[in-house]
Amino acid sequence: MMSNARVSDDQNSNMIKDPDEWKTGDEEMTGAQRSYLQTLADEAGEEVDPDLTKAEASKRIEELQQKTGRGV
């Protein structure tokens, strides 16, 4: 019989990695990142660097989410 116990935030903390630690962080940003980044940049009135890596795009998305009030 399986338990329905929830996993605590502490147990999930290793699931959230710093983008600088991503093994694929130096690869080109994904299409989904590019699209969402463009949406956020448009709302914030900012430009998007088309040559960002996955890790750089993730960081930029977080910055723009804070600026636009989207996301977290």
N, C-alpha and C positions, 0 to 999 in steps of 0.2 A: 504494500500500500504506500502510495506516494504522499508526501507531506505538502501542504499548501503554504508552508512557512515562507515568508518574504525574505529576500536577501537584503541585508542592511546596506546602507550607503557605504560603510567602511569596507564591506566585502566587494563592492563594485568599484571601489576607488582605483583599482588597477586597470579598469576598463577604459578610463579616461586618460589618454596619453597626451603629453605635450607634443604638438606638431613637429617640433625639432627632433623628437625621438622616433618619428615614424620611419620605418624602413623604406617606404616608397615616397617619403616627403619631398625628395628632390625631383620627382617626376613631374611632368606637365600637369597642371590642374585639370580636373575632370570637367566634362561638359556640364554636369549639374552644378559644380562650383562656379563655373564661368557664368552660367545663366543667373544663378542667385546673386552672385557678386555684382553683375550688371544691374540687376533690379535694385539692389541696395544702393549702389553708387548713383543710379539715376535719382532715387529718392533723396539721397544726401547731397546731390549736386556735385559729385566728385567724379574723377576719371578713374578708369580701371587699367592697370598695366596688363596687357594681354600675355605677357611672358612670365607670369607668376608660377611658382611651383605649387604642388598640392599643399605643402606646409605653409607657404606664404599666403596662398589664397585663404586657407582656413583662418589664419591670424587676421587677415584683412576683413574677412566676413565678420569675425567677432567684433572688430573695431566699428564697422559700419552698423552692425546690429545695435551696438550701444548708442551710436549717434542717431539712428533712426527710430529707436525704441522697439525694433522687431526682435524676434528671437527670445532669448532668456530674460 
